[in-house]
Amino acid sequence: MTRFTDGRSPSQGRPVRPAPMPLTMLSRGRVYGLFRSLEDVQACTTRLLDLGLAGQSVQLLMGDEGAATLDCDGRRHGLWARLLRLMQGMTDERAHVERYVEALGWGEILLSVDVAGQPGRTPQVAQAFRESGAHFVNHYGTWVVEPLSA
């Protein structure tokens, strides 16, 4: 059910603009990967559960809504987001955001898993992604972007 910023549902009175989705691709300590099907995503989540990562933060982005959440140029999320995307333009990260948005437009699915504070988990998570058919898998660390697959 859709909820608006004041907590009302659409059937309760005058229309109100929905709350904006939070900007993503600014968090650190996450592994991101692209999948071609929901079945592949399900296989990956099963592998992640087998690794004991049931309590980890997982984000799944699909279609136009996912692309809007990524907000490639930051315009949908205000000045701070535009500045962030501008700074990312000086690194590989901006090109990655653009590639993810493009892939979402093709119908692919973007999955990310929080590995912050989990030393040694990144290779295991990357392996789970690869074994499930993910491509363009990357780890976004504090000061580095680590490609984990092509």
DRENNU-757265 format. One record per residue: residue number from 0; x, y, z of N, C-alpha, C, CB in turn. Coordinates in steps of 0.05 Angstrom, whole numbers, always signed. Glycine has a CB too. Example, Ala and Ser with C-alpha at 12.3 -4.5 7.8 and 13.67 -1.06 7.14 Angstrom:
<sites>
SITE|0|+264|-114|+156|+246|-90|+156|+264|-66|+156|+226|-89|+181
SITE|1|+257|-45|+142|+273|-21|+143|+258|+1|+157|+282|-12|+114
</sites>
This chain:
<sites>
SITE|0|+17|-23|+0|+0|+0|+0|+18|+25|+0|-19|+0|+24
SITE|1|+10|+44|-16|+25|+69|-17|+19|+86|+7|+19|+84|-43
SITE|2|+39|+97|+19|+36|+116|+42|+49|+142|+34|+48|+105|+68
SITE|3|+37|+164|+43|+48|+190|+37|+65|+200|+61|+26|+210|+30
SITE|4|+78|+222|+57|+96|+233|+77|+82|+238|+103|+110|+258|+67
SITE|5|+57|+244|+103|+42|+249|+128|+29|+224|+139|+21|+271|+123
SITE|6|+34|+201|+127|+23|+176|+137|-4|+167|+126|+22|+177|+166
SITE|7|-17|+185|+111|-43|+178|+100|-40|+160|+76|-58|+203|+92
SITE|8|-61|+144|+71|-61|+128|+46|-75|+145|+25|-76|+101|+51
SITE|9|-73|+137|-1|-84|+153|-23|-114|+158|-20|-78|+140|-49
SITE|10|-128|+139|-8|-157|+142|-6|-166|+161|+16|-170|+115|-1
SITE|11|-148|+172|+32|-155|+190|+54|-151|+219|+46|-138|+183|+78
SITE|12|-169|+231|+32|-167|+259|+26|-152|+266|+1|-155|+273|+49
SITE|13|-143|+291|+0|-130|+302|-24|-104|+287|-30|-125|+332|-21
SITE|14|-96|+286|-55|-71|+273|-62|-47|+289|-51|-68|+270|-92
SITE|15|-28|+274|-42|-3|+285|-32|+20|+271|-46|+0|+283|+0
SITE|16|+41|+286|-52|+64|+273|-66|+77|+252|-48|+85|+294|-73
SITE|17|+82|+228|-60|+95|+207|-44|+123|+216|-34|+98|+181|-60
SITE|18|+131|+205|-12|+158|+211|-1|+179|+201|-21|+162|+198|+27
SITE|19|+200|+216|-26|+221|+207|-44|+235|+183|-34|+241|+229|-50
SITE|20|+243|+166|-52|+259|+142|-44|+286|+151|-35|+261|+122|-68
SITE|21|+299|+137|-16|+325|+145|-8|+346|+141|-30|+334|+129|+17
SITE|22|+365|+159|-32|+386|+156|-51|+404|+132|-43|+403|+182|-53
SITE|23|+412|+117|-63|+430|+95|-57|+456|+99|-72|+416|+68|-65
SITE|24|+474|+81|-69|+501|+82|-80|+517|+104|-66|+500|+87|-110
SITE|25|+513|+108|-41|+530|+126|-26|+540|+111|-1|+515|+151|-18
SITE|26|+530|+88|+4|+538|+73|+27|+564|+58|+21|+517|+53|+36
SITE|27|+579|+54|+42|+604|+39|+40|+601|+12|+53|+627|+55|+53
SITE|28|+619|-6|+46|+619|-32|+58|+597|-50|+46|+615|-30|+87
SITE|29|+592|-47|+20|+571|-63|+7|+582|-76|-18|+547|-45|+0
SITE|30|+572|-99|-24|+577|-113|-49|+552|-110|-67|+584|-144|-45
SITE|31|+556|-101|-91|+535|-98|-111|+540|-116|-134|+533|-68|-121
SITE|32|+518|-127|-145|+520|-144|-169|+494|-144|-185|+528|-172|-162
SITE|33|+497|-148|-211|+474|-149|-229|+466|-177|-236|+481|-134|-255
SITE|34|+440|-182|-237|+429|-208|-243|+409|-205|-266|+415|-221|-218
SITE|35|+407|-226|-282|+389|-226|-305|+361|-236|-299|+401|-242|-327
SITE|36|+358|-250|-276|+331|-261|-269|+327|-262|-239|+328|-289|-281
SITE|37|+301|-263|-232|+295|-266|-203|+303|-293|-193|+265|-262|-199
SITE|38|+303|-313|-210|+312|-339|-201|+342|-339|-193|+309|-360|-224
SITE|39|+358|-323|-207|+386|-321|-200|+389|-306|-174|+402|-306|-223
SITE|40|+372|-285|-169|+373|-270|-144|+365|-289|-121|+354|-246|-146
SITE|41|+344|-305|-126|+336|-324|-105|+358|-344|-98|+311|-339|-114
SITE|42|+372|-354|-119|+394|-372|-115|+416|-359|-98|+406|-382|-141
SITE|43|+421|-333|-104|+442|-319|-89|+433|-315|-60|+447|-292|-102
SITE|44|+408|-307|-55|+399|-303|-28|+400|-329|-12|+371|-291|-27
SITE|45|+395|-352|-25|+397|-377|-12|+426|-382|-3|+387|-400|-30
SITE|46|+445|-376|-21|+473|-379|-15|+482|-361|+8|+491|-374|-40
SITE|47|+471|-336|+8|+478|-317|+29|+467|-327|+56|+466|-289|+22
SITE|48|+443|-338|+56|+432|-349|+81|+449|-372|+90|+403|-358|+76
SITE|49|+459|-389|+72|+476|-411|+79|+502|-402|+92|+482|-428|+55
SITE|50|+511|-377|+84|+535|-366|+96|+530|-353|+123|+546|-344|+77
SITE|51|+505|-353|+132|+498|-341|+158|+494|-311|+157|+520|-348|+177
SITE|52|+487|-301|+134|+483|-272|+131|+454|-264|+132|+495|-263|+105
SITE|53|+437|-279|+146|+409|-273|+148|+402|-246|+159|+395|-294|+164
SITE|54|+419|-236|+177|+413|-210|+189|+425|-186|+174|+424|-210|+217
SITE|55|+439|-191|+152|+452|-169|+138|+431|-153|+121|+473|-180|+120
SITE|56|+438|-128|+118|+421|-110|+101|+425|-117|+72|+429|-81|+106
SITE|57|+402|-123|+59|+402|-130|+30|+384|-110|+16|+392|-159|+26
SITE|58|+393|-100|-7|+377|-81|-22|+373|-93|-50|+390|-53|-24
SITE|59|+349|-93|-60|+342|-103|-87|+330|-81|-103|+323|-128|-84
SITE|60|+341|-75|-126|+331|-53|-143|+323|-65|-170|+352|-31|-146
SITE|61|+300|-56|-180|+290|-66|-205|+277|-43|-221|+270|-89|-202
SITE|62|+278|-44|-247|+263|-27|-265|+267|+3|-260|+235|-33|-262
SITE|63|+245|+18|-268|+246|+47|-267|+248|+57|-238|+221|+58|-280
SITE|64|+235|+42|-219|+236|+50|-191|+265|+48|-181|+217|+33|-175
SITE|65|+278|+26|-188|+306|+22|-180|+324|+44|-192|+316|-5|-189
SITE|66|+320|+51|-217|+336|+72|-230|+331|+98|-216|+329|+74|-260
SITE|67|+306|+104|-208|+299|+129|-194|+313|+129|-167|+269|+132|-191
SITE|68|+315|+106|-154|+329|+105|-128|+358|+110|-131|+324|+77|-115
SITE|69|+370|+99|-152|+399|+105|-157|+403|+134|-164|+409|+87|-180
SITE|70|+384|+146|-178|+385|+175|-184|+413|+183|-195|+378|+192|-159
SITE|71|+418|+175|-219|+445|+177|-231|+458|+205|-228|+443|+170|-260
SITE|72|+442|+226|-232|+453|+253|-230|+446|+267|-203|+444|+270|-253
SITE|73|+431|+255|-186|+424|+266|-160|+402|+287|-160|+448|+279|-149
SITE|74|+390|+292|-183|+369|+313|-184|+344|+307|-168|+362|+318|-213
SITE|75|+337|+282|-165|+313|+274|-151|+316|+276|-121|+304|+246|-159
SITE|76|+340|+279|-111|+345|+277|-82|+358|+303|-71|+362|+254|-76
SITE|77|+358|+324|-86|+367|+350|-75|+397|+356|-79|+361|+350|-47
SITE|78|+404|+379|-68|+431|+390|-72|+453|+371|-62|+433|+416|-58
SITE|79|+449|+360|-38|+470|+342|-27|+475|+318|-46|+461|+331|+1
SITE|80|+454|+307|-57|+457|+284|-75|+470|+293|-101|+429|+272|-82
SITE|81|+464|+317|-111|+478|+326|-136|+507|+330|-131|+465|+353|-145
SITE|82|+514|+341|-107|+543|+344|-100|+557|+317|-98|+546|+360|-74
SITE|83|+543|+298|-85|+555|+271|-83|+560|+259|-111|+536|+253|-67
SITE|84|+540|+261|-129|+544|+250|-155|+566|+265|-171|+517|+251|-171
SITE|85|+568|+291|-166|+589|+307|-179|+616|+297|-169|+585|+337|-172
SITE|86|+619|+292|-143|+645|+282|-133|+650|+254|-143|+645|+282|-102
SITE|87|+630|+238|-145|+633|+211|-156|+642|+211|-185|+607|+195|-153
SITE|88|+636|+233|-199|+644|+237|-227|+674|+237|-230|+632|+262|-238
SITE|89|+689|+242|-209|+718|+242|-210|+730|+215|-204|+729|+262|-189
SITE|90|+712|+195|-200|+721|+167|-194|+706|+148|-212|+716|+160|-164
SITE|91|+713|+122|-210|+699|+101|-225|+670|+98|-215|+714|+75|-222
SITE|92|+665|+107|-192|+639|+102|-180|+616|+114|-197|+638|+114|-152
SITE|93|+620|+137|-208|+599|+149|-225|+593|+132|-249|+607|+178|-234
SITE|94|+613|+121|-262|+609|+104|-285|+595|+78|-276|+636|+97|-298
SITE|95|+600|+69|-252|+586|+45|-242|+557|+51|-238|+599|+36|-215
SITE|96|+550|+74|-226|+522|+81|-222|+508|+82|-250|+519|+109|-208
SITE|97|+521|+94|-269|+509|+96|-296|+505|+68|-308|+527|+113|-314
SITE|98|+524|+51|-304|+522|+23|-315|+499|+8|-301|+548|+8|-311
SITE|99|+496|+12|-275|+474|-1|-260|+447|+9|-270|+477|+4|-230
SITE|100|+445|+35|-274|+420|+47|-284|+413|+36|-312|+421|+78|-284
SITE|101|+433|+35|-329|+429|+25|-356|+420|-5|-355|+455|+27|-372
SITE|102|+432|-21|-338|+425|-49|-335|+396|-52|-325|+444|-63|-317
SITE|103|+388|-35|-306|+361|-36|-296|+341|-30|-318|+357|-15|-273
SITE|104|+349|-12|-336|+332|-6|-360|+329|-30|-378|+343|+17|-374
SITE|105|+348|-47|-379|+347|-72|-395|+331|-94|-382|+375|-81|-402
SITE|106|+323|-90|-357|+308|-110|-343|+325|-126|-323|+295|-128|-362
SITE|107|+350|-119|-320|+366|-133|-300|+359|-124|-272|+396|-129|-306
SITE|108|+370|-138|-252|+364|-134|-224|+390|-128|-209|+348|-158|-212
SITE|109|+390|-108|-193|+414|-100|-177|+409|-109|-148|+419|-70|-179
SITE|110|+428|-125|-138|+427|-134|-111|+451|-123|-96|+425|-165|-109
SITE|111|+447|-114|-72|+471|-106|-56|+468|-117|-28|+473|-75|-54
SITE|112|+491|-124|-16|+492|-136|+11|+512|-121|+27|+499|-166|+9
SITE|113|+504|-114|+52|+522|-100|+70|+542|-120|+82|+505|-87|+93
SITE|114|+567|-114|+78|+589|-130|+90|+606|-114|+109|+606|-142|+67
SITE|115|+598|-89|+115|+612|-72|+133|+614|-86|+161|+599|-44|+136
SITE|116|+637|-85|+173|+640|-97|+199|+640|-128|+198|+618|-88|+217
SITE|117|+644|-139|+175|+644|-168|+171|+671|-175|+158|+620|-178|+154
SITE|118|+693|-173|+172|+719|-178|+159|+720|-207|+148|+742|-175|+179
SITE|119|+730|-209|+124|+732|-235|+111|+707|-244|+96|+740|-255|+131
SITE|120|+685|-230|+98|+660|-238|+85|+659|-230|+56|+636|-226|+100
SITE|121|+673|-210|+48|+671|-200|+20|+676|-222|+0|+690|-177|+16
SITE|122|+698|-237|+2|+703|-258|-17|+681|-279|-18|+729|-272|-12
SITE|123|+669|-286|+6|+648|-306|+7|+623|-295|-7|+642|-313|+36
SITE|124|+616|-270|-2|+593|-258|-14|+597|-256|-44|+587|-230|-2
SITE|125|+621|-248|-53|+626|-246|-81|+624|-273|-95|+655|-234|-86
SITE|126|+633|-294|-82|+631|-321|-92|+601|-329|-95|+646|-341|-75
SITE|127|+585|-323|-75|+556|-329|-76|+543|-314|-100|+543|-321|-50
SITE|128|+551|-289|-104|+541|-274|-127|+549|-288|-153|+552|-245|-126
SITE|129|+575|-294|-156|+584|-306|-181|+571|-333|-186|+614|-309|-180
SITE|130|+569|-350|-166|+557|-377|-169|+528|-375|-176|+561|-393|-143
SITE|131|+515|-352|-171|+487|-349|-177|+483|-334|-204|+474|-333|-155
SITE|132|+504|-329|-218|+502|-317|-245|+504|-287|-246|+476|-325|-256
SITE|133|+513|-275|-224|+516|-245|-224|+539|-237|-241|+520|-235|-195
SITE|134|+538|-213|-251|+560|-201|-266|+563|-172|-256|+556|-202|-297
SITE|135|+585|-160|-263|+592|-133|-254|+589|-131|-224|+575|-112|-269
SITE|136|+603|-149|-210|+602|-150|-181|+625|-133|-170|+605|-180|-170
SITE|137|+619|-115|-152|+639|-96|-141|+634|-93|-111|+637|-69|-155
SITE|138|+657|-89|-97|+656|-82|-69|+663|-53|-66|+675|-100|-51
SITE|139|+646|-37|-52|+651|-9|-48|+660|-5|-19|+625|+8|-54
SITE|140|+686|-2|-16|+698|+1|+10|+700|+31|+17|+726|-11|+11
SITE|141|+713|+37|+39|+715|+64|+48|+729|+82|+28|+729|+65|+75
SITE|142|+752|+73|+18|+767|+91|-1|+773|+77|-27|+793|+99|+12
SITE|143|+760|+54|-32|+767|+39|-56|+742|+25|-67|+789|+20|-50
SITE|144|+742|+22|-94|+722|+5|-107|+738|-20|-117|+707|+20|-131
SITE|145|+730|-43|-107|+744|-68|-114|+727|-84|-133|+751|-84|-89
SITE|146|+735|-87|-159|+720|-104|-177|+723|-133|-169|+730|-100|-206
SITE|147|+701|-147|-166|+702|-175|-158|+695|-194|-181|+683|-179|-135
SITE|148|+685|-183|-203|+681|-198|-227|+677|-178|-250|+657|-218|-225
SITE|149|+679|-188|-274|+676|-171|-298|+647|-163|-302|+687|-185|-323
</sites>
